[in-house]
């Protein structure tokens, strides 16, 4: 057995397999050697042989949870749909089996069966509250259900366990953002950038957060980064950047970026309205301004945002009154 372990450590698996096979031919009753032989078969990629070996073991020892799990894992590698049955049997025999609970919870999550993924994750965490894999499943379950308050504790726990990564920091940032905890959200998104600094969504969210905090220079920087990185239509990013310039009272750039948003998506209602407001503040020619508001109403007067429609009508009424007084 020592010799087998030596060759296994060196990665010479064929020698290991021959060694185990020789021992088992003479002593087929050696259970630990049989298990080790099966494990090395899996390592060597000889999955069909491993499958047969553990099939025999589960028949001989039907109440052994470990054998059920090993067989289920092999069938999963072989892409047999029945692998879930063996994982289910594993947790029936051993309800706290961490690996089986993780695999089953992960499968449930992939099918958006959030009730099951939550139940299985909690079942495992009740025994081992520091299981990072199950904490991640639980956090993803709550996040995908939009239960952001519930997602915060498992995400924070992952950070306590030094399991931080881009996913954990960005999702925690979003949860804090959703709870109007802007300062902590900014911290988490900046941490996410230390793992991946070319994530357009992270820069976009930081741009919006810094705008809410009044740090318009940083808002501009991150929104511009989001635009540079993103390859798909970026009308939302252009509009956010336009609104940042609006807060800076830079009406020319507000107007330009609203136009950019509309080039990306001509059906962006807010961009069309904000372009009219920017024109109102930037252009001296009131007839030009009037045309911009009219362009918005032409498209959205019947089914657009009621407040924006009202504001546009009111402003057009005022402009016409001013033009009338001027005799234009």
C-alpha positions in Angstrom: 0.0 0.0 0.0 2.9 2.4 0.8 4.4 1.7 -2.6 1.1 2.4 -4.3 0.8 5.7 -2.5 4.3 6.6 -3.5 3.6 6.0 -7.2 0.2 7.8 -6.9 1.9 10.9 -5.5 4.3 10.8 -8.5 1.2 10.5 -10.8 2.2 7.1 -12.2 -1.3 5.8 -12.0 -1.0 2.7 -14.2 1.7 1.3 -11.8 -0.7 2.0 -8.9 -3.6 0.3 -10.6 -1.4 -2.8 -11.4 -0.3 -2.9 -7.8 -3.9 -2.7 -6.4 -5.1 -5.3 -9.0 -2.4 -7.7 -8.0 -3.3 -7.4 -4.3 -7.0 -7.8 -4.9 -6.5 -10.9 -7.0 -5.0 -12.5 -4.0 -7.1 -10.9 -1.3 -10.5 -9.8 -2.9 -11.9 -9.3 0.6 -9.7 -6.2 1.3 -12.3 -3.5 1.4 -9.9 -0.5 1.9 -7.8 -1.6 -1.0 -10.9 -2.0 -3.2 -12.0 1.5 -2.3 -8.5 2.9 -3.1 -8.4 1.0 -6.4 -11.8 2.5 -7.3 -10.6 6.0 -6.4 -7.5 5.7 -8.6 -9.6 4.3 -11.5 -11.5 7.6 -11.3 -8.3 9.6 -11.2 -7.0 7.7 -14.2 -10.2 8.4 -16.1 -11.3 4.8 -16.2 -14.8 5.7 -15.3 -16.6 2.7 -16.6 -14.5 0.4 -14.5 -14.9 2.6 -11.5 -18.6 2.7 -12.0 -18.8 -1.2 -12.0 -16.6 -1.4 -8.9 -18.7 1.0 -6.9 -21.9 -0.5 -8.2 -20.8 -3.8 -6.6 -19.9 -2.0 -3.4 -23.3 -0.3 -3.1 -25.0 -3.7 -3.7 -22.9 -5.3 -0.9 -23.2 -2.3 1.4 -26.5 -0.5 0.5 -26.5 1.6 3.7 -23.0 3.0 3.2 -23.5 6.7 2.3 -19.9 7.1 1.0 -20.3 4.5 -1.6 -23.6 6.0 -2.8 -21.9 9.4 -3.1 -18.8 8.0 -5.0 -21.1 6.2 -7.4 -23.2 9.3 -7.9 -20.1 11.4 -8.6 -18.8 8.9 -11.2 -22.2 8.7 -12.9 -22.2 12.5 -13.0 -18.8 12.5 -14.8 -20.3 9.9 -17.2 -23.2 12.3 -17.7 -25.8 9.8 -16.6 -28.9 11.5 -15.4 -29.3 8.9 -12.7 -26.5 10.4 -10.7 -29.0 12.5 -8.8 -30.7 9.4 -7.5 -27.5 8.3 -5.8 -26.9 11.7 -4.3 -30.4 11.6 -2.9 -29.8 8.2 -1.4 -26.6 9.6 0.1 -28.4 12.3 2.1 -31.1 9.9 3.1 -28.4 7.7 4.7 -26.3 10.6 5.9 -28.4 13.9 6.1 -25.3 16.0 6.9 -23.2 14.8 3.9 -21.7 18.1 2.9 -20.6 17.2 -0.7 -23.8 15.5 -1.6 -25.9 18.4 -0.2 -23.7 20.9 -2.2 -24.1 19.0 -5.5 -27.9 18.6 -5.0 -28.3 22.3 -3.9 -26.2 23.4 -6.9 -28.4 21.4 -9.3 -31.6 22.8 -7.8 -30.2 26.3 -8.1 -29.3 25.7 -11.8 -33.0 24.9 -12.4 -34.1 27.9 -10.3 -35.7 25.6 -7.7 -34.9 28.1 -5.0 -37.0 26.4 -2.3 -34.9 23.2 -2.6 -31.5 24.9 -3.0 -32.2 27.0 0.2 -33.4 23.9 2.1 -30.4 21.8 1.2 -27.9 24.6 1.8 -29.3 25.3 5.2 -29.4 21.6 6.0 -25.6 21.4 5.4 -24.8 24.8 7.1 -26.7 23.7 10.2 -23.9 21.1 10.7 -21.0 23.1 9.2 -21.7 26.9 9.2 -18.3 27.6 7.6 -18.9 25.5 4.4 -18.0 28.1 1.8 -19.6 26.2 -1.1 -22.9 26.0 0.7 -22.7 29.6 1.8 -22.2 30.6 -1.8 -25.2 28.5 -2.9 -27.4 30.1 -0.2 -26.2 33.6 -1.2 -26.9 32.9 -4.9 -30.4 31.5 -4.0 -31.4 34.6 -2.1 -29.8 36.9 -4.7 -31.7 35.3 -7.6 -34.9 35.6 -5.6 -34.2 39.3 -5.2 -34.1 38.7 -1.4 -31.1 41.0 -1.1 -31.4 41.5 2.7 -31.2 37.7 3.2 -28.2 37.4 0.8 -26.1 39.8 2.8 -25.2 37.5 5.8 -23.9 34.5 3.8 -21.9 36.9 1.5 -20.4 38.7 4.6 -19.7 35.3 6.1 -17.7 34.3 3.0 -15.6 37.4 3.5 -15.0 36.5 7.1 -13.7 33.1 5.9 -11.3 34.9 3.5 -13.3 33.6 0.5 -13.6 36.9 -1.2 -13.6 37.1 -5.0 -15.1 39.3 -7.7 -18.4 37.5 -7.5 -18.8 37.9 -3.7 -17.7 41.5 -3.6 -19.9 42.6 -6.6 -23.0 40.8 -5.3 -22.5 42.2 -1.8 -22.1 45.6 -3.3 -25.3 45.2 -5.2 -27.1 44.1 -2.0 -25.8 47.1 -0.1 -26.8 49.4 -3.0 -30.3 48.0 -2.9 -30.5 48.8 0.8 -29.3 52.4 0.2 -26.0 51.6 2.0 -24.1 53.5 -0.6 -20.8 53.8 1.3 -20.4 50.1 1.8 -21.6 49.4 -1.7 -18.8 51.6 -3.1 -16.3 49.7 -0.9 -17.4 46.3 -2.2 -17.5 47.3 -5.8 -14.0 48.8 -5.5 -12.9 45.5 -4.0 -14.4 43.7 -6.9 -12.3 45.8 -9.3 -9.1 44.5 -7.6 -10.0 41.1 -9.0 -11.3 42.2 -12.4 -10.8 45.8 -13.4 -12.5 45.5 -16.8 -16.0 44.6 -15.6 -18.3 47.3 -17.2 -21.2 46.5 -14.8 -19.0 47.2 -11.8 -17.8 50.5 -13.3 -21.3 51.4 -14.2 -22.7 50.8 -10.7 -19.8 52.7 -9.2 -20.5 55.6 -11.5 -24.1 55.7 -10.3 -23.1 55.4 -6.7 -20.6 58.2 -6.8 -23.1 60.4 -8.4 -25.5 59.7 -5.5 -22.7 60.6 -3.1 -22.0 63.8 -5.0 -18.6 62.8 -6.2 -19.2 63.7 -9.8 -15.6 63.4 -10.9 -15.3 59.8 -9.9 -18.8 59.1 -11.3 -17.7 60.5 -14.6 -14.5 58.4 -14.5 -16.3 55.1 -13.9 -19.1 55.7 -16.3 -16.5 56.5 -19.1 -14.7 53.3 -18.2 -18.0 51.3 -18.5 -18.5 52.8 -21.9 -14.9 52.0 -23.0 -15.2 48.4 -21.9 -18.8 47.4 -22.9 -19.2 46.1 -26.4 -23.0 45.8 -26.5 -25.5 48.7 -26.8 -24.6 51.2 -24.0 -27.5 53.6 -24.0 -28.0 53.3 -20.2 -24.4 54.1 -19.6 -24.5 57.1 -22.0 -27.7 58.3 -20.2 -26.1 57.9 -16.8 -23.1 59.9 -18.0 -25.4 62.6 -19.4 -27.2 62.8 -16.0 -23.8 63.2 -14.3 -22.9 66.1 -16.5 -26.4 67.5 -15.9 -25.6 67.6 -12.2 -22.4 69.5 -13.0 -24.5 71.9 -15.1 -22.4 71.0 -18.2 -25.3 71.3 -20.6 -23.3 70.8 -23.7 -21.9 67.4 -22.6 -25.4 66.5 -21.3 -26.8 67.1 -24.7 -24.0 65.2 -26.5 -24.3 62.1 -24.4 -28.1 62.1 -24.6 -27.6 62.0 -28.4 -25.1 59.2 -28.0 -27.7 57.3 -25.9 -30.3 57.8 -28.6 -27.9 56.6 -31.3 -27.5 53.4 -29.3 -31.2 53.1 -28.6 -33.7 55.4 -30.3 -36.4 54.2 -27.9 -34.8 55.4 -24.8 -37.6 57.8 -23.6 -35.6 59.4 -20.7 -32.7 60.2 -23.0 -35.0 61.9 -25.5 -36.6 64.0 -22.7 -33.3 64.8 -21.1 -31.9 65.9 -24.4 -34.8 68.4 -24.7 -34.0 69.7 -21.2 -30.3 70.0 -22.0 -31.2 71.9 -25.3 -33.4 74.2 -23.2 -30.4 75.1 -21.0 -27.8 75.1 -23.8 -29.3 76.6 -26.9 -30.3 80.3 -27.1 -32.7 79.7 -30.0 -36.0 78.9 -28.3 -37.5 77.5 -31.5 -34.8 74.9 -31.6 -35.6 74.1 -28.0 -39.3 73.8 -28.8 -38.5 71.3 -31.6 -36.7 69.1 -29.1 -39.6 69.0 -26.7 -41.9 68.4 -29.7 -39.7 65.5 -30.8 -40.2 63.9 -27.4 -44.0 64.4 -27.4 -44.3 63.2 -31.0 -43.1 59.8 -29.8 -44.3 59.5 -26.2 -47.3 61.9 -25.7 -49.8 59.0 -25.8 -48.1 56.3 -23.8 -45.0 57.8 -22.3 -44.1 58.7 -18.7 -47.0 60.9 -17.5 -44.7 63.2 -15.5 -42.3 63.7 -18.3 -45.1 64.3 -20.8 -46.6 66.9 -18.4 -43.3 68.7 -17.9 -42.7 68.8 -21.6 -46.2 70.2 -22.4 -45.8 72.8 -19.6 -42.4 73.9 -20.8 -43.6 74.2 -24.4 -46.5 76.3 -23.3 -44.1 78.7 -21.5 -41.7 78.9 -24.5 -44.6 79.6 -26.9 -45.8 82.4 -24.6 -42.3 83.9 -24.5 -42.0 83.7 -28.3 -45.4 85.4 -28.6 -44.3 88.3 -26.4 -41.2 88.6 -28.6 -43.5 88.7 -31.7 -41.8 85.6 -33.1 
